[in-house]
Amino acid sequence: MVRISGFQKINLPLPAYANIFASSVTNDRIMTDRASYMTETIDSTLVVQFTQSALVFPDQLPTIEVDLKSPSDEAQRRSVAFDFTGVGYISSSVWGEIIRLNKLLRERNRQLRLCNLTDDLQEALDAMKLDQIMVVFATRADALADLNN
């Protein structure tokens, strides 16, 4: 312990999310200290399956912009589906990022669909009036059917 001008310096352990740069990518599964999701392409849709129960930080979402800038993805992936199976909490900053991604996709003539929201998440979405700009489906199959029509 070091005393500086009447204050004490206390060494505290860093929180688990302090090292946000440590990551690994294996077979379309991306895991970092903050992000955990799997991606797969079904027909022309990029499906993102979240594997954490709480989405608190915006960097827990995939960087869709990177996918959109790739010429090969331009032809193959025209839409995105976020599957929230097992997610019980989404922070307001993550909702903001989802809104931004939805707008970005619409500007590029693509679509974002949300599916498998819990009742609480659906209620939060409705309370924020996001149901007016987001399209939500009960199941992944319903969301994919809508996107592939």
N, C-alpha and C positions, 0 to 999 in steps of 0.2 A: 504494500500500500504506500502511495506517495501523497504527501500533503502539499497542495499548491494554494497559496494565498487563502488559507482558511478552508479550502475545500479538500475533500478526500477523493482521490482517484480510486475507483473500485473496478476491478477487472471482472467483467461478467462474460459468461459464455455467449457466443453468437447464436442467434436463432437458426433453426434448420434451413430457412430460406435464404440465409446470408450469401451462400455460394450459388448464385443463379447461373453461373457459367459452366458448371460441371454438367455434362450431358453425354448421352450415348444414343446412337441410332442403330436399331437392329430390325431388319425385316419389317419395315413400315411401322414399327413401334417406337415411339419417341418418349424418352423418360428423362426428365431433369428434376432438380430439387423442387421445382414449382409445377412443372407440366408433366402430365401423364395421359396420353391418349394413343389410340391406334387409328390408323387410316387404312382405307381400302377403296379401290375404285370399282364401282358396280355400274355397268353400262357406261354412261358418260358422267356419272356422279361421283364426286369425292365424298366419301362418308367418313366422318370423324366421330369415333366412339370414345367418350371421356371415361376414364377409369378411376377418377378421384371423386369422393363424395361431396367435396366443396370446391367451387371455383371462386377464388378470392382475388387473385391477381390477373390482370389482363394478359400477362405473358404465359398463362396456362392455356390460352387458345393457340391453335396452330397459326403460323404466318402464311395466311392464304395469299397475301400479295406476292410472295415468292413463287407460288404455284401459278398465279395468273400471268406472271411475266415470262414464263417459259414458253417458247413457241410450240413445243410438242403438247404441252398442257392446254394451250389455246384451242387446239383442234379436238382434243380428247375430253377434257373436263369442262363441261359447260355449266355445271351446277354443284352445289355443296349441301350436304345434309349433316346437321349436328345432332347426334344421338345422345341424349342426356340420361340414359338408363343408369340408375344408381347415384345420380347427382341429386343431392338434397338441398344445396344452397348455392346461389349465384350472387356475388356482390354487385353493387350498383356500377362499379368500374368495369366489371366484366360485361354486364348488360350494355354499357356504353360502347364497349369494343365490338360486341355482337351487332349493335345498331350500325356502327361504322363499317363493319364487314358487309352487312346487308346492303348498305348504300353503295359501297365499292362494287359489289357484284352486280347490282342493278345497273350501274353506270356502264358496265361491260356486257350488258344484255345477258346476264346470268341470274340464277336464282339461289336463294338460301332457304332451306326448310329446317325447322326444328321438330324434333320428335321425342317421345317418351319422357315428357315433362311430368314431374310429380304434381299432385293437386296443389301443393303449396307454391311451386314454381309457376304453375299456370295462373294461380291467383295473383302472384306478384306481377306477372306479365300483364294481366288484365288491369290491375290497379294502376300500372304505369302507362296504360293505354297503348302498350306495344303490340297488342293483338290487332291493332289497326294497320301496322306496318310489317308485321311478321306473320308468316304462315306456319301454323303448328298442326302436327298430326299426332294421333295417339300412338301409332306404331311406325317403325322404320319402313315396313313394307308399304304402308299408305303413303308416306313421304316419297319413297322411291317411285311408286306408281304415278304420283302426281308429277314428279320431275321428268319422268321418261315418256310422258304423253305429248 
